[in-house]
Amino acid sequence: MIRSRFRQPQIARTALISALAVLVGVCVAPAGAAAAPRPRSRTVTRSRISTRTVSYRGLRLTVPAGWPVLRLGRGSHVCVRFNRHAVYLGTPGLSQSCPMQAAGRTEAILVTPASYKGALLAPVSRPAAQAGVGSMLRLRNRDHHLIITATWGRDPGVIRAALHLRSLRRAALATDAHAPKPVPAPVLIRRPHTTSSASPALPGAPYAGLGFDVCTTPSATDMAAWSASSPYAAIGIYIGGVNAACLGGNLTSSWVSSESAAGWHMIPIYVGLQAPGNSCGCQALSTTQTNGQYATAAAQGTAAAQDAVTQAQALGIGAGNPIYYDMEGYTPSTTTSGAVLAFLQAWTQQLHLSDYYSGVYSSGTSGITDLVDNYGTTYVEPDEIWTGDWNCSPSAPAPTSPANPYVPATDWPGAHQLLQYYSDGPGCGNAPETYGGVTISIDRDFVDAPTAAYGSGSFIGQVVTTPTISVTPRYDGSTDLSLSWPGEVGLTQYAVLAGPSPTALSEVATVPADGASVKLKLLDAYAYYAVQGLDSLGQVMGTSSPVQTASSVALFGHSAYVGAKGPVGIPAACLNATSPCQLEAQIFRGKRRIAHSGLDTIPAQGGQLLVPLSPHTRELILSARQHELPVTVTVETGAGAKATRPLELIPYETSGPLPKRRLWPSTAVQVVGQTSYVGNGWTGGVLVSCRQQTPCVARASVTLGGVRLAFPRTDTIGAGEMGYLTYRLTNHGHQLLNAARGNQLGARVTITDGSKRTMALVSLVGYR
């Protein structure tokens, strides 16, 4: 961990979780192959940087000329770390000499033989556990039997150019799509060669005594030497995170198993997103607020915990063990502290849901103080805290307890604290320790808390429940929600989150938490929903797991219009569809079916389902009172999703050629119908779909030759919904429509939704 006696920007940690699965095809040019073309803007930028070509086993990399090239071997002591510019070639050594610089990443490349069996950094498996495109990718070059690990910070283009990639984002996303498989965690297997008489460490077992944490995991030989002669029996291990800097070295499930059997107590450390404004250039968590809530930071904390669990399980560290989040020091402020606290609370809650204990490491002057200030409130605190309070004097004695001036004696009583009391980092003299002839640079800790070991234990921490949400799509495209959190003390309101994916949720509604269950109807149709319980101060007390909306179909509007010869168009949509879907429709007059269609395809964002009508049905419509025939319409997909609602079938007549009609594509409000029907020559509507992730508050202006024909009205169309934007013709528009040849008046419709505009050429058609 990066340590300082002064406050530093704190940095939240998300877990890089995948094992060495092959993630991308051959993306690096083999020797003699031409580099993939690069975008012109990047070519100009790179031409200003002096580069050189580095070759290794037939592979060629184009890197900045100033980067050191470090050759590795099993006997080398070079520290493979990714917070400095470098190219590492070969097999990392078993005993690396690493400084304590564990947070942050910059542009660096490691190329290892495909046969390398040591631990490598693993990519994150959840996009929300990192910012932007991420900070790492891994490629397998099958031509030369190599594996390439690349990281970046502020200049990812350097890596794209070095590896001759067309798209760094595509390669990174392919990398992130994999997660390591959990390792079975059976009874501990004692290391055969150990001579230690120490009892095996057990999952979740409390340990009181000295410990250390180290950037790169030592080898089994080095651990045996320290086990025999050092005062330490606990070790902090970096299991992942988007800002983890060191390679991982010897950290595998076999290593965890054998060292647990030898009596070493593990302290798993996860280095994810950090507080904004951090000094290491690390990826930062979000401080975005919605109605005073840090919903994005909370979602990132949840994703970090999920990643950390995946990473721990890949090492054989199962449920019932603690995992510690490394939140480096930061400068507290209302915004920064609020986002960090929301992040860490979500981290704790998600770990509890996975049956892991939650731990947090931070500076006594920042993260620990913020946690202490909320102790005893409705804020969900971590089970264990790890305080950084450094005395850089080499003569300072080791503490006999984790007591420190930042945590009152009444907070986290019993065996639930750790204290980092000395560091060999910057300003502290870089004083390593040597035992059994093995020298390691370490951070020193006193531990009086549960520790981890290979295997699974019992999770007996505080029982943490979360609110629940049920989601029921309605026939008209709206959504019924049921929110509940029975017996939760201090609950005052619910915040509903929604979005296109489980990791892209934002607040869409807030309602009072009256009664055991609250029912709510939203006009919007989202793919995923979640709910947060809030206290009287608006603080998040708990967040539900995201719930996916069931596949559904919907019918829109109150009327459908029938031409003299053509079919009737029924406005319908398959909600949350990403590709065109097939629907069939049936129309009933009472219990009698009067029309039906076969399976027909409509666009993913909805459209008009055309249903043919018999002469008898047309006669029913024409003879209906006021020419409005009440019917019931049912639409159904081949998979069985169904919607039914009442509509009125209304006849209209046209003749002659159609006016020019055209629809322009839009990502905001898309015009769906090319005909706008006007009742009694005055009031009309334009059928549109809202394609954005927030409701469309829009209006439709109707013009001809630049002359206004109607007074627009502002209407709200729910996110993912279809509906009509209405207007009323002016006297001039009314006269033009009445005089139009064939009862068809061509016009331009301009849809305005805030700063977004969409246009269409439509035909105005009157009906009575």
Secondary structure, DSSP 4 states (H G I P E B T S, - for coil): ----SS----EEE------S---S---SPBTTPPPPP--HHHHHHHTTS-EEEEEETTEEEEEETTS-EEEE-TT-----BSSS--EEEEPPPSS----S--B---SEEEEEETT--SB-----SSGGGSSTT-SEEEEEETTTTEEEEEE-SS-HHHHHHHTT-S-HHHHHHHHHT--PPPPP--S----TT----PPPP-TT-EEEEEEEE-SSPPPHHHHHHHHHH-S--EEEEEEE-TTB-B--BT-SHHHHHHHHHTTPEEEEEE-EEE-TT-TT---B-----BTTB-HHHHHHHHHHHHHHHHHHHHTTB-TT-EEEEEE------HHHHHHHHHHHHHHHHHHHHTT-EEEEEEETTTHHHHHHHTTTSSS---SEEEEE-----TTPPPPSS---TTS-TTSS-SS-EEEEEEE-STTTT---EEETTEEE--EEEEEEEE-B-SB-----S------EEEEEE-TTS-EEEEEE-TT-TT--EEEEEEESSTTS-EEEEEEE--SSEEEEEES---SEEEEEEE-TT--EEEEPPPEEPPPEEEE-SSEEEE-SSSPEEEEEEEET-SS-EEEEEEEEETTEEEEE---EEE-TT-EEEEE---HHHHHHHHHSGGG-EEEEEEEEETTS-EEEEEEEEEE----SPPPP-EE---SSEEE--SEEEEETTTEEEEEEEE-SSS-EEEEEEEEETTEE-EEE-EEEE-TT-EEEEEEEE-HHHHHHHHH-GGGEEEEEEEEEETTEEEEEEEEEEEE-
